[in-house]
Amino acid sequence: MAPNLKIASWNINSVRARIGIVERFLIEEQPDILCLQETKVMDGDFPRAAFHRLGYKHIMLCGQRMHHGVAIISKLPIEADHRHDWQDNGEARHLGVNLACGIRLENVYIPAGGDIPDRDLNPKFGQKLDFIERMTRWSETCDRPTILVGDFNVAPLECDVWSHKQLLNVVSHTPVEVDALNRLQAAGDWVDLGRHFFPAPGRLHTWWSYRSPDWTKNDRGRRLDHMWASKEVAALAVAHKVHEPCRSWERPSDHVPLVTEFVV
């Protein structure tokens, strides 16, 4: 049976600044639903018209100026949006919707955590760990078919980064973050769709720093973006793709989109 639900997720690093490559991606890939993180725009200024022109009539937003912001854009009806404030500070980092097929779709942008992997020296790192811990408590209560996507800002496996040894003390790959993310995954018995389709120890990256003069030459990537699903939904997944060429498009995000196809 052919897949009939295609879901994409992308940290776009400003949807207005990169609306051109978003439109190109939607035209070329034709996902049914696009989850965006780091939209960096208030809801009233979101570029709805560009999505409407391409047939994406259903839009749910949780916006914020300058930083953060998440959105779910869909060709299919979506309803009953809700938002968790896992930091209890008003930052726009989560949006969830119901799909007509009975699946819940959760879009999350976990904090990056600053540069120093020590909660005493760097409050941002502590906020990140607390965010993941609150997600873990929430995950324990999930009792319906769910897809969880977004920029998790953690590369959990040794093969999820260009150099495990050199990044062990770099925020996004430290043991304390990996342990926290593993507890989150275990709490909901989530299936990591990326590694389901591309098992370790194979290379799988979704982010490359802007600091690199040629990301393709040194390939210093990390797998910070993820798609997880509850077991009953994971059983419906038939394909998963990381769109690396998008990193070379004009004015790219430092992240690339992920797409999973389901038969539902």
N, C-alpha and C positions, 0 to 999 in steps of 0.2 A: 504494500500500500504506500502511496506517495505521501510524503510529509505534508501536513496542512497547517502547521503553525511554526513560524520562523521568528525567533526572538533575538534581537541584537542588544548589546550593551557597550557603551563607549564613554569614557571620561574625555569630554570634548575640550576642556580647558578654555571655556568661553564660547557659547553657542553662537553669539552674534559675530564674533571675530572669525569664526570658522564655518559660517553657514554654507559657504560654497562647497566645502568638502563634505559637509553633512548631506547636502542635496545630491552630490555626485554619488556618495555611498548608497543613499536610498534608491536612486535610479538604477545603479548597477546591481545591487544586492537584493532589493525588493523585500526587506523583512516586513512581517506583519506588524511588529511592535519594535520600537526603539526606546531603550532606557538610556538616559543621559545622566552623567554626573559632572559636577563642577561647571554648571551652566553659567554661573556668574551674572545672573540677571534677575531683576524683580519680575514677578508674574505679569504685571501690566506691560512690560517692555519685551516680553518673550516674542520671538519672530514667528508667530502663529501662521501668518499668511504663506510663508514659504512651505510649511508642512501641508497646509490645506491644498495648495496647488498640486501637490504630489499625491493627494488622496488620503492623507493622514488627518482625518476629521476629529479624532478623539484625543484630547490632550489634557493631561493632569500635571499640575505644576506645584513645586515647593521651592520657590526661588529666594535668592538672596543676592544683594549687590556685591560686587567685587570678589567675593569668595563663596565657595560652596554652591548649593543649588542642585536639585535633581528634577528630572522630568520623565514622564512616560508618554510617548507619542504612538498612536495606534491607528491602523486601518479598521480594526475590529472594535466593537463596543467594549468599553471598560467602565467600571462603576465602583462605588463605595470606597473611594480613596481614603486612606488614613495615614497618619504620620507619627512616627516615634521620635521623641527627642531624647536620644540615649545619652546625651551629655547634660540634659536639663539646663541648657543655656541658650536655647532659641536658634541654634544653627540649623540650617536647612540641609539635612543629610539623609533623609529617608522619605520614601513615598511607596505606598502599597496599593494595589488595585485588585479587583476580582475580574476574572475573565469569564465569558459566557460558558466555556467548557467546564467550569467548576474548579479551575486552577487559580491559586492565589499567586500573584507576581509581586515580589518585594525588590525594590531598587534602593541600594544603600551606598553611601560614600563615607567610608571609615576615615577618621583623621590621619594625616600623614605622621604626626608625632614629633615634629621638630628634628633636631640634629643629634642630640645627646641621649643615648639610651639609658637614662637614669631619671626616675620620677622625682627624686629629691632635687636634682640639679636642673631638671627640665620639666616643668608642669605639663607641657603639651604631651610629653611621652606618657605621663600618668593618666591624662585625659583619654589618650588612645586606648590604653589598657583597660580603663574603666568602661569605655564605650563598648569594647568587645565583651567584657564581662556582663554588661547589661543585656547585650544581644544574646549572650549565652543563656541567661535566665529566661529571656523571651523565647528562645529557640526550644527550650524544654517544654513550652506550652503549645507549640505548633501541632495541631492535630488534623490538618487538612492537606490535600495535595498542594505543594508550594514550590515555586522556583525563586531562588534568592540570587540576585545578580548585583554586580557593581565593582567599584574600585575599593578593594579591601585593604590596600596599602601594606600588605604582607605577602612576601614570597616564601611559602612554608617549606618547600623541599630543597635539598642541596642542589638539585638540578634545575631549580626554578630561577637561579641567578647565574650570571656569567662566571663568578668565582665564589664558591662557598667560603673558602678560607679567607679571602680578602674582605668579604662582606659580613663576617660573623659579628662584628661589633658595629655594623652600620644599620641605622634604623630602617626597618622593613624586613630584615632577615635575622634579627637577634634571637637567641633561644627563648627569651621571655615572650616575645611576640608570637613566635611559632607555637609555643606551648599554649598561649591564649587562643590562637586561631584553631588549634587542634581540639581544644575543649569545646569551642563553639561548634565545630563540625560534629563532634561526638554527641553533643547535647541534642541535636536534631537528627542524628543519624543521616546527615546530608551526604549525597553523592557528589563528588567533585567531577563535574562533567568534562573539564579540560583533561584531567588525568585519566578519566574513564576512556576517552577516545585516543589520547596520546600518552600512554603509560610512561611512568618514570623508568629509566633515567633519561628519557629522550628530552632534547632541548625544547622548551616552550616558554617564550617570552611575550610580554604584552606592553612593555614600557622601556623606552630608551631616553636617557637624559638629553636635554637641549645642549648641554655643555660639550657633548661630543661633536667634533667637526664633521665626522662621517659615521653615522650610526651603523651603516652596513659594513664598514671596514673593520671596526673593532668589536661590534656586536656585544656591547656591554649591557645586555638587557636583563630585565627582571620580570617575573610573572606576578604582577600586582593586582590584576583584574581577574575576576572569577565568575563562574556560573555554577551554582550548586542547585540540586533538586532533591526533594524528598524521594524515597525509593520508588514509590508508585509512579511518580512523574519521570524519574530517570529511566525507568523501563520503557518509556515512550520515546526517548531521544534516539534519533537515527543518524545524526551528523553534528559535528562541531568544527568550527573553523575560526582561526585567528587571522585577521586580515592585515598581515604585516606590510603590504605595499602602501597602505594608507599613511604610514609613517614618512613616506617620501613625497606625499602630495604637497601642493602649494600651501604654505602656512599651516603645517600639520600640528595636531596635538602631539604631546609626548607619549600618549597612549594610543593603542589601536583597538578597533572594535572586535568583539567576539560575537559569534552567531551560532545558535543551536537550533536545530530543526527537530520537531516532534510530530508524531502521528497521534492525534487526539480525536 
